[in-house]
Amino acid sequence: MVEHEVENWMDRISIAISRVAMFLVAFIVAIMFFEVVMRYVFEAPTLWVNEMSMWLAGCVYLLAGLYVMQQRGHIRIFILYDMVPRGWQRLFDVISVLLICIFAGAVVYGGFNEAWVKMLRWETFGTAWDPPIPATMKPLILVAVVLIALQSVTNLIADWNKKKEVHDLAEEVKEEHID
Protein backbone atom coordinates (compact mmCIF):
# COMPACT_ATOMS: atom_id res chain seq x y z
CA MET A 1 0.00 0.00 0.00
CA VAL A 2 1.28 3.44 -0.90
CA GLU A 3 0.52 6.07 1.71
CA HIS A 4 -1.28 9.23 0.76
CA GLU A 5 0.97 12.23 0.42
CA VAL A 6 1.44 14.46 3.48
CA GLU A 7 0.02 17.83 2.42
CA ASN A 8 -0.51 19.91 5.57
CA TRP A 9 -0.03 20.24 9.33
CA MET A 10 -2.97 17.97 10.15
CA ASP A 11 -1.55 15.22 7.94
CA ARG A 12 1.70 15.41 9.91
CA ILE A 13 -0.17 15.12 13.21
CA SER A 14 -2.24 12.20 11.91
CA ILE A 15 0.81 10.32 10.60
CA ALA A 16 2.73 10.91 13.86
CA ILE A 17 -0.16 9.62 15.98
CA SER A 18 -0.62 6.68 13.61
CA ARG A 19 3.05 5.70 13.97
CA VAL A 20 2.67 5.61 17.75
CA ALA A 21 -0.45 3.45 17.39
CA MET A 22 1.45 1.15 15.04
CA PHE A 23 4.08 0.52 17.73
CA LEU A 24 1.34 -0.07 20.30
CA VAL A 25 0.26 -3.09 18.26
CA ALA A 26 3.77 -4.51 18.49
CA PHE A 27 3.77 -3.83 22.24
CA ILE A 28 0.44 -5.68 22.60
CA VAL A 29 1.93 -8.69 20.81
CA ALA A 30 5.01 -8.58 23.07
CA ILE A 31 3.05 -8.47 26.32
CA MET A 32 0.69 -11.21 25.13
CA PHE A 33 3.73 -13.36 24.34
CA PHE A 34 5.05 -12.56 27.82
CA GLU A 35 1.73 -13.68 29.32
CA VAL A 36 1.78 -16.96 27.41
CA VAL A 37 5.33 -17.70 28.56
CA MET A 38 4.57 -16.76 32.16
CA ARG A 39 1.35 -18.77 32.23
CA TYR A 40 2.38 -21.96 30.44
CA VAL A 41 6.12 -22.16 31.01
CA PHE A 42 6.47 -20.74 34.52
CA GLU A 43 2.87 -21.35 35.70
CA ALA A 44 2.74 -17.76 36.98
CA PRO A 45 0.03 -15.86 35.10
CA THR A 46 -0.03 -12.07 35.32
CA LEU A 47 -2.83 -9.86 36.56
CA TRP A 48 -2.18 -7.00 34.21
CA VAL A 49 -1.53 -8.27 30.65
CA ASN A 50 -5.12 -8.94 29.62
CA GLU A 51 -6.36 -5.53 30.72
CA MET A 52 -3.28 -3.71 29.39
CA SER A 53 -3.72 -5.32 25.98
CA MET A 54 -7.42 -4.44 25.97
CA TRP A 55 -6.61 -0.85 26.99
CA LEU A 56 -3.96 -0.42 24.31
CA ALA A 57 -6.09 -2.12 21.65
CA GLY A 58 -8.88 0.36 22.42
CA CYS A 59 -6.43 3.21 21.87
CA VAL A 60 -5.24 1.70 18.59
CA TYR A 61 -8.83 1.23 17.43
CA LEU A 62 -9.70 4.87 18.14
CA LEU A 63 -6.56 6.23 16.53
CA ALA A 64 -6.88 4.02 13.45
CA GLY A 65 -9.84 6.11 12.32
CA LEU A 66 -7.58 9.14 12.13
CA TYR A 67 -5.13 7.30 9.88
CA VAL A 68 -7.92 6.05 7.63
CA MET A 69 -9.28 9.58 7.27
CA GLN A 70 -5.83 10.96 6.42
CA GLN A 71 -5.35 8.23 3.82
CA ARG A 72 -8.80 8.92 2.32
CA GLY A 73 -9.60 5.27 2.98
CA HIS A 74 -13.06 5.93 4.39
CA ILE A 75 -16.16 4.48 2.79
CA ARG A 76 -17.38 6.27 -0.30
CA ILE A 77 -19.93 4.95 -2.77
CA PHE A 78 -17.76 5.23 -5.88
CA ILE A 79 -20.40 3.96 -8.29
CA LEU A 80 -22.43 7.13 -7.64
CA TYR A 81 -19.48 9.43 -6.90
CA ASP A 82 -17.71 8.59 -10.18
CA MET A 83 -20.84 9.15 -12.30
CA VAL A 84 -21.22 12.84 -11.43
CA PRO A 85 -19.15 15.84 -12.56
CA ARG A 86 -16.45 17.29 -10.27
CA GLY A 87 -18.77 20.03 -9.00
CA TRP A 88 -21.20 17.44 -7.68
CA GLN A 89 -18.32 15.46 -6.18
CA ARG A 90 -17.31 18.59 -4.28
CA LEU A 91 -20.89 18.94 -3.05
CA PHE A 92 -20.86 15.31 -1.88
CA ASP A 93 -17.54 15.96 -0.13
CA VAL A 94 -18.93 19.07 1.62
CA ILE A 95 -22.01 17.16 2.78
CA SER A 96 -19.82 14.31 4.02
CA VAL A 97 -17.54 16.66 5.97
CA LEU A 98 -20.52 18.51 7.43
CA LEU A 99 -22.02 15.23 8.64
CA ILE A 100 -18.69 14.17 10.16
CA CYS A 101 -18.38 17.52 11.94
CA ILE A 102 -21.98 17.37 13.21
CA PHE A 103 -21.36 13.84 14.48
CA ALA A 104 -18.12 14.92 16.17
CA GLY A 105 -19.85 17.89 17.75
CA ALA A 106 -22.67 15.69 19.03
CA VAL A 107 -20.24 13.16 20.50
CA VAL A 108 -18.23 15.88 22.24
CA TYR A 109 -21.38 17.64 23.46
CA GLY A 110 -22.94 14.43 24.72
CA GLY A 111 -19.81 12.86 26.17
CA PHE A 112 -17.81 15.74 27.60
CA ASN A 113 -19.36 15.82 31.08
CA GLU A 114 -19.01 12.07 31.58
CA ALA A 115 -15.43 12.05 30.27
CA TRP A 116 -14.54 15.03 32.47
CA VAL A 117 -16.00 13.42 35.61
CA LYS A 118 -14.28 10.09 34.95
CA MET A 119 -10.98 11.82 34.34
CA LEU A 120 -11.22 14.08 37.42
CA ARG A 121 -11.99 11.24 39.80
CA TRP A 122 -9.55 8.97 37.93
CA GLU A 123 -12.13 6.21 37.58
CA THR A 124 -10.62 2.76 37.41
CA PHE A 125 -11.71 -0.52 35.88
CA GLY A 126 -12.65 -2.27 39.13
CA THR A 127 -10.54 -5.40 38.74
CA ALA A 128 -7.55 -6.83 40.60
CA TRP A 129 -5.07 -4.73 38.61
CA ASP A 130 -7.56 -1.82 38.48
CA PRO A 131 -6.17 0.36 35.66
CA PRO A 132 -7.74 3.77 34.92
CA ILE A 133 -9.29 2.63 31.63
CA PRO A 134 -12.50 4.71 31.92
CA ALA A 135 -10.53 7.78 33.03
CA THR A 136 -8.37 7.64 29.93
CA MET A 137 -10.54 6.07 27.23
CA LYS A 138 -13.56 8.37 27.61
CA PRO A 139 -11.47 11.52 27.00
CA LEU A 140 -9.53 9.76 24.22
CA ILE A 141 -12.81 9.08 22.40
CA LEU A 142 -13.51 12.82 22.38
CA VAL A 143 -9.99 13.71 21.27
CA ALA A 144 -10.04 11.10 18.50
CA VAL A 145 -13.40 12.22 17.10
CA VAL A 146 -12.28 15.87 17.07
CA LEU A 147 -9.02 14.94 15.31
CA ILE A 148 -10.95 12.91 12.72
CA ALA A 149 -13.26 15.88 12.08
CA LEU A 150 -10.27 18.22 11.72
CA GLN A 151 -8.62 15.77 9.33
CA SER A 152 -11.80 15.59 7.23
CA VAL A 153 -11.91 19.40 6.98
CA THR A 154 -8.24 19.62 5.96
CA ASN A 155 -8.81 16.81 3.43
CA LEU A 156 -11.68 18.79 1.91
CA ILE A 157 -9.51 21.89 1.63
CA ALA A 158 -6.51 19.99 0.23
CA ASP A 159 -8.61 18.05 -2.31
CA TRP A 160 -10.84 20.95 -3.44
CA ASN A 161 -8.88 21.86 -6.58
CA LYS A 162 -7.87 18.33 -7.55
CA LYS A 163 -9.10 16.87 -10.80
CA LYS A 164 -11.90 14.35 -10.98
CA GLU A 165 -10.83 10.82 -10.15
CA VAL A 166 -12.54 7.77 -11.56
CA HIS A 167 -12.08 4.58 -9.58
CA ASP A 168 -11.75 1.38 -11.58
CA LEU A 169 -12.58 -1.63 -9.44
CA ALA A 170 -10.55 -3.92 -11.70
CA GLU A 171 -7.44 -1.80 -11.14
CA GLU A 172 -7.94 -1.72 -7.38
CA VAL A 173 -8.33 -5.51 -7.24
CA LYS A 174 -5.25 -5.95 -9.41
CA GLU A 175 -3.21 -3.62 -7.15
CA GLU A 176 -4.23 -5.60 -4.06
CA HIS A 177 -3.04 -8.86 -5.60
CA ILE A 178 0.30 -7.33 -6.58
CA ASP A 179 1.06 -6.41 -2.95
Residue, then its C-alpha position, 0 to 999 in steps of 0.5 A: m500500500v502506498e501512503h497518501e501524500v502528506e500535504n498539511w499540518m494535520d496530515r503530519i499530526s495524523i501520521a505521527i499519531s498513527r506511527v505511535a499506534m502502530f508501535l502499540v500493536a507490536f507492544i500488545v503482541a510482546i506483552m501477550f507473548f510474555e503472558v503466554v510464557m509466564r502462564y504456560v512455562f512458569e505457571a505464573p500468570t499475570l494480573w495485568v496483561n489482559e487488561m493492558s492489551m485491551w486498553l492499548a487495543g482500544c487506543v489503537y482502534l480509536l486512533a486508526g480512524l484518524y489514519v484512515m481519514q488521512q489516507r482517504g480510505h473511508i467508505r465512499i460509494f464510488i459507483l455514484y461518486d464517479m458518475v457525477p461531474r467534479g462540482w457534484q463530487r465537491l458537493f458530496d464531499v462538503i455534505s460528508v464533511l458537514l455530517i462528520c463535523i456534526f457527528a463529532g460535535a454531538v459526541v463531544y457535546g454528549g460525552f464531555n461531562e461524563a469524560w470530564v468526571k471520569m478523568l477528574r476522579w480517575e475512575t478505574f476498571g474495578t478489577a484486581w489490577d484496576p487500571p484507569i481505563p474509563a478515566t483515559m478512554k472516555p477523553l480519548i474518544l472525544v480527542a479522537v473524534v475531534l481529530i478525525a473531524l479536523q482531518s476531514v476538513t483539511n482533506l476537503i480543503a486539500d482536495w478541493n482543486k484536484k481533478k476528478e478521479v474515476h475509480d476502476l474496481a478492476e485496477e484496485v483488485k489488481e493492485e491488491h493482488i500485486d502487494 
